[in-house]
């Protein structure tokens, strides 16, 4: 199972966790919005969160766990395959970059070396 992780230093990690998860939940709302990224079937988006921990599920692609400490927002993606990992990474990166433009948030992903991991992540 391919994985990727990003750690973002910010003065407002909890704010970004909540904003990202609320956005994902709104996408998955009553109309069952699905994320579309490139080829293959879309994903159904669901989110659960508190002020310090969130999980965004992209069914059937995988999920992103979001954790906030006092100064760091940590993102961990576990995906069904390397294409799904790329799709989740692109969605999360795009949203966080947009939400954090005033704070100049930068999302830099580190990949795992496990089977199916994409060295370009």
MOMOWO-V137791 format. One record per run of one state. SS is the DSSP state (H for helix, E for strand, - for the rest). FROM is the first residue (numbers start at 0). TO is the last residue. If there is no record, write none. Layout:
# MOMOWO-V137791
ss->SS from->FROM to->TO
ss->SS from->FROM to->TO
This chain:
# MOMOWO-V137791
ss->- from->0 to->1
ss->E from->2 to->8
ss->- from->9 to->11
ss->H from->12 to->27
ss->- from->28 to->32
ss->E from->33 to->34
ss->- from->35 to->41
ss->E from->42 to->48
ss->- from->49 to->51
ss->E from->52 to->58
ss->- from->59 to->60
ss->E from->61 to->67
ss->- from->68 to->70
ss->E from->71 to->78
ss->- from->79 to->80
ss->H from->81 to->98
ss->- from->99 to->108
ss->E from->109 to->110
ss->- from->111 to->120
